[in-house]
Amino acid sequence: MNEKNAYIISLKFAPGLKKEFEVLGKNIRLKRINVKYLLSSEYAKLGNEYEGTEYVTKANGMTNIVLESLKFINSRKFVEIFSLYPPMFLCFYNPHPLNPFIARLVKRKFPEAIVAFYLHDPYKPNKNPYGTSKAAYIALVEFIQALTVKHMDHIISPSEYSAQLFIERYPKFKGKTHIAPLLIPDQRILNVKKSWFFSMVGTAHQATGHDSFIELINYVAAKELRYKFALISSSNISKYLKRLSERGRKILNVINREIITDSEINEIIRQSYAVFRLDREVTQSGVIPVCYMNATPVIVRDIPGLTQHVKNAETGYVIPYDCTPEDLVHSMEFVKDNYTRLSRIARMSYEEIWAEWNWDRYYSWLKLN
């Protein structure tokens, strides 16, 4: 069979990554190469299925994922897939116990195939902000990633900070490393009616700062300041919502479902003065380029994973790590007073760094012809 086949593999559901591997697949197809997607079945809920997609896994939660993986290891599922459509290139997204198994299989059966890993978080230097159980989970993920990395020809990091952490964690890696930011298709909503929210978007857990966001809302409500807020998350946020005062509930718009569409997220972001990222520890945030695509500034804590992309008083506002509600209100006032300028620079940053038309700039090393 003379067909050239590339595989994009994401066996653990991560809705924010879907836009990224869509762009990769689109550009590989332009080279007249077949693209096969091996995905978690959860991606089917997002719609827009691609030709060549096969939903391989379905488990959620680490215990169920491990049990499901053990069943695959004892089957010939992947041998059959790759024998039918021999791979010339594979790119893994998102850590999964099957990744090192698949990579080893491919390198053994198809030694000429190029194998890459888009590695979002090489490791967390400080796991304390996540709490005991989440820190243990992160340590397990890092162990699985280490097993995967040793079979890789290429590591793709989404930022300079991520690349720096990779070098620290894997100083003896013999493959090649590249920096390629998360590329976002231009889905900006134009002419949307502004609601002028200050919003928070994304996963909620102990390290994401949702507690500070709720404290801010209660403070604003108690002071009777004229601000409105929005909170978008697919996580269980009930413990945070319980902390809201009665007045706080009246000034907060909540979207909380398992599946939230890009259009819903873009609409809220576009309606906002700014989006908060109050993470206490993070390698980088995929929310930031989506905000910039929508010409929306971002307010962040002063940590490397966020300040690498948010420039104070240019594309948003940087607040102290140990910020108070007063600090947050001050940041809101600054953004409101300077919104037009910040919005323009944020959009320029998207176009220069994260827009999908920058693909050739970041992937010139990928020779598949």
C-alpha positions in Angstrom: 0.0 0.0 0.0 1.6 3.3 -1.2 -0.7 5.6 0.8 0.9 7.9 3.4 -0.8 7.9 6.8 -0.5 10.2 9.8 -2.1 9.5 13.1 -3.3 12.0 15.7 -3.9 10.3 19.0 -5.7 11.7 22.1 -7.1 8.8 24.2 -7.9 11.0 27.2 -10.6 13.6 26.7 -9.4 17.2 26.7 -11.9 19.4 24.9 -9.5 22.4 24.8 -7.0 20.4 22.7 -9.5 19.6 20.0 -8.9 22.9 18.2 -5.2 22.3 18.3 -5.1 18.9 16.7 -7.8 20.0 14.2 -5.2 22.5 12.9 -2.5 19.9 12.8 -4.7 17.5 10.8 -5.8 20.1 8.4 -2.3 21.1 7.5 -1.0 17.6 7.2 -3.9 16.8 4.8 -2.8 19.7 2.6 0.4 17.7 2.0 -1.9 14.9 0.5 -1.4 12.6 3.5 -4.2 10.6 5.0 -5.0 11.7 8.6 -6.4 9.1 11.1 -7.7 10.2 14.5 -7.6 7.7 17.4 -9.6 9.4 20.1 -11.5 9.1 23.3 -15.2 8.6 22.5 -15.9 11.7 24.7 -14.8 13.8 21.7 -17.8 12.7 19.8 -20.0 14.9 22.1 -18.3 17.9 20.6 -19.4 17.2 17.1 -17.6 17.9 13.9 -16.3 14.4 13.4 -13.4 14.0 10.9 -13.0 11.5 8.2 -10.7 8.8 9.4 -11.8 9.1 13.1 -11.9 6.0 15.3 -13.1 6.3 18.9 -10.9 3.9 20.8 -11.2 4.6 24.5 -14.1 5.7 26.6 -13.1 5.5 30.3 -12.9 8.5 32.6 -11.1 8.7 35.9 -7.6 7.3 36.5 -8.7 3.9 37.9 -11.1 3.2 35.0 -8.6 4.4 32.5 -5.9 2.0 33.8 -8.3 -0.9 33.8 -9.4 -0.2 30.2 -5.8 0.2 29.2 -4.9 -3.3 30.5 -7.6 -4.8 28.3 -6.1 -3.1 25.2 -2.6 -4.2 26.0 -3.7 -7.8 25.8 -5.5 -7.3 22.5 -4.3 -6.8 18.9 -6.4 -3.7 18.3 -3.5 -1.4 17.5 -1.5 -4.0 15.6 -4.5 -4.4 13.3 -5.0 -0.6 12.9 -1.4 0.1 12.0 -1.1 -2.9 9.8 -4.0 -1.8 7.7 -2.8 1.8 7.4 1.0 1.9 8.1 2.0 5.1 9.9 4.6 7.5 8.7 3.9 10.0 11.5 2.2 9.9 14.9 1.5 12.8 17.2 0.2 12.1 20.8 -1.9 14.7 22.7 -2.7 14.3 26.4 -1.1 11.7 28.7 -2.6 8.2 28.7 -1.3 4.8 29.9 -1.6 3.4 26.4 0.7 6.1 24.9 4.0 4.4 25.7 2.6 1.0 24.6 1.5 2.4 21.2 4.7 4.3 20.7 6.8 1.3 21.5 4.7 -0.9 19.1 5.1 1.6 16.3 8.9 2.0 16.7 9.2 -1.8 16.7 7.0 -2.5 13.7 7.5 0.7 11.7 11.0 2.0 12.6 10.9 4.7 9.9 7.8 6.3 11.4 8.2 9.8 13.0 6.8 9.9 16.5 6.0 13.1 18.4 4.4 14.1 21.7 2.7 17.5 22.2 3.6 17.8 25.9 1.6 20.5 27.6 2.9 20.0 31.1 6.3 18.2 31.4 6.1 18.3 35.2 4.9 20.4 38.1 7.8 21.7 40.1 5.5 22.7 43.0 2.5 20.4 43.5 1.5 21.9 46.9 -1.2 24.2 45.5 -3.1 21.2 44.1 -3.7 19.4 47.4 -2.7 15.9 48.4 -5.0 13.8 46.1 -4.5 16.0 43.0 -0.8 16.1 43.6 -0.7 12.3 43.7 -2.6 12.1 40.5 -0.2 14.6 38.8 2.8 12.5 40.0 1.2 9.4 38.3 0.6 11.4 35.1 4.2 12.5 35.1 5.3 8.8 35.5 3.2 7.8 32.5 4.6 10.8 30.5 8.2 9.7 31.3 7.5 6.2 29.9 6.1 7.9 26.7 8.9 10.4 26.2 11.6 7.7 26.0 10.0 6.5 22.7 9.7 9.9 21.1 11.6 11.4 18.2 10.2 14.9 18.8 8.7 16.8 21.7 6.5 19.8 21.0 6.2 22.3 23.8 3.4 25.0 23.7 5.6 27.7 25.3 9.1 28.7 26.2 8.3 28.0 29.9 7.0 24.5 29.1 10.2 23.8 27.0 12.3 25.0 29.9 10.6 22.6 32.3 11.0 19.8 29.8 14.8 20.3 29.7 14.9 20.3 33.5 12.9 17.1 33.7 14.5 15.3 30.8 18.1 16.6 30.5 19.2 13.4 28.7 16.5 13.4 26.0 18.1 12.5 22.7 15.4 13.5 20.3 14.5 17.0 19.1 12.5 19.6 20.8 10.3 22.3 19.3 8.1 25.2 20.6 4.7 25.5 18.9 2.0 27.5 20.7 -1.5 26.2 20.8 -2.9 27.4 17.4 -6.5 28.6 17.5 -8.8 28.9 14.5 -10.2 32.4 14.1 -13.7 32.0 15.5 -14.1 35.6 16.8 -17.7 36.6 17.3 -18.2 40.1 15.8 -20.9 42.6 16.5 -21.9 40.8 19.7 -23.9 42.8 22.3 -21.6 43.6 25.2 -22.7 42.5 28.6 -19.4 43.8 30.1 -18.7 40.8 32.4 -15.6 40.0 34.2 -15.3 36.3 33.7 -13.6 33.2 34.7 -13.3 30.3 32.2 -12.0 26.8 32.6 -11.4 23.8 34.9 -11.9 24.4 38.6 -9.8 22.8 41.3 -7.8 23.9 44.3 -5.0 25.5 42.3 -7.1 27.5 39.8 -8.1 30.3 42.1 -11.8 29.9 41.9 -12.0 30.6 45.6 -10.4 34.1 45.0 -13.0 34.7 42.3 -15.9 33.9 44.5 -14.4 36.1 47.3 -14.2 38.9 44.8 -17.8 38.6 43.8 -19.0 38.6 47.4 -16.8 41.7 48.1 -18.2 43.6 45.0 -21.7 42.7 46.0 -21.2 43.8 49.6 -19.7 47.1 48.4 -22.5 47.5 45.9 -20.0 48.1 43.1 -21.5 48.1 39.6 -19.8 45.0 38.1 -21.2 41.8 36.7 -19.5 38.4 36.5 -19.6 35.2 34.5 -18.3 31.7 35.4 -17.9 29.0 32.8 -16.7 25.5 33.7 -17.4 21.9 33.0 -16.1 21.0 36.5 -18.1 20.4 39.6 -18.2 23.9 41.0 -20.9 23.4 43.6 -18.6 23.9 46.6 -17.6 27.3 45.2 -21.2 28.4 44.4 -22.2 27.5 48.0 -19.9 30.3 49.2 -21.7 33.0 47.3 -23.6 35.5 49.3 -27.2 36.2 48.3 -26.2 39.5 46.7 -23.3 37.8 45.0 -25.6 35.3 43.2 -27.5 38.1 41.6 -24.4 39.5 39.8 -23.0 36.1 38.6 -24.0 34.4 35.3 -23.1 30.6 35.5 -22.6 28.2 32.7 -21.8 24.8 34.2 -22.3 21.6 32.1 -20.2 18.6 31.1 -20.0 19.8 27.5 -19.8 23.5 26.7 -19.5 24.5 23.1 -16.8 26.8 21.7 -19.5 29.2 20.5 -20.8 29.6 24.1 -17.4 30.1 25.5 -16.5 32.6 22.8 -19.7 34.6 23.3 -19.1 35.1 27.0 -15.4 35.9 26.5 -16.3 38.4 23.8 -18.9 40.0 26.0 -16.4 40.5 28.8 -14.1 43.4 29.8 -11.6 40.8 30.8 -11.2 37.1 31.8 -9.5 36.1 35.1 -6.8 33.4 35.3 -6.1 33.3 39.0 -4.1 30.0 39.0 -1.6 29.6 41.8 0.5 27.2 39.6 0.3 26.4 35.9 2.6 25.8 33.0 0.4 27.8 30.6 -3.2 28.5 30.0 -5.0 27.5 26.8 -7.7 30.0 27.8 -5.4 33.0 27.1 -5.1 32.6 23.3 -8.8 32.1 23.1 -9.3 35.4 24.9 -6.9 37.1 22.7 -8.6 35.7 19.6 -11.8 37.4 20.9 -9.8 40.6 21.6 -10.4 40.3 25.3 -7.7 41.2 27.9 -6.7 38.8 30.7 -6.1 39.4 34.4 -3.6 37.0 35.9 -1.6 36.2 39.0 2.1 36.9 38.9 3.5 33.4 38.1 5.7 32.5 35.1 3.2 30.2 33.4 0.8 33.2 33.0 3.1 36.3 32.8 4.9 34.7 29.8 1.8 35.5 27.8 0.1 38.3 29.6 2.0 41.6 29.5 1.0 44.0 32.3 -0.9 47.1 31.0 -0.6 45.8 27.4 -2.6 42.6 26.9 -4.1 42.6 30.4 -3.1 43.1 34.0 -0.8 41.3 36.4 -1.8 41.2 40.0 0.2 40.1 43.0 0.3 36.4 43.8 -1.2 37.0 47.3 -3.9 39.3 45.9 -6.7 40.8 47.8 -10.2 41.6 46.6 -9.1 45.2 46.6 -6.2 44.3 44.2 -8.7 42.5 41.9 -11.1 45.5 41.9 -8.1 47.8 41.0 -7.2 45.5 38.1 -10.9 45.6 36.9 -10.9 49.4 37.1 -7.7 49.6 35.1 -9.0 47.3 32.3 -12.3 49.1 32.1 -10.6 52.5 31.7 -8.1 51.1 29.1 -10.2 48.5 27.4 -10.0 49.8 23.8 -6.2 49.8 23.8 -5.8 46.5 25.7 -8.3 44.8 23.5 -6.5 45.9 20.3 -3.1 44.7 21.6 -4.6 41.4 22.7 -6.0 40.7 19.3 -2.6 41.6 17.7 -0.9 39.1 20.0 -3.3 36.4 18.8 -2.6 37.2 15.2 1.2 37.2 15.7 1.4 34.1 17.9 -1.6 31.8 18.1 -3.5 32.2 14.8 -3.7 29.1 12.7 -2.0 30.8 9.8 1.3 30.6 11.8 1.4 26.8 11.4 4.2 26.7 8.8 6.3 28.9 11.0 6.2 26.5 13.9 6.2 23.2 12.0 8.8 23.7 9.3 10.7 20.9 10.8 8.0 18.4 10.1 9.0 16.9 6.7 6.3 14.5 5.6 6.6 14.6 1.8 
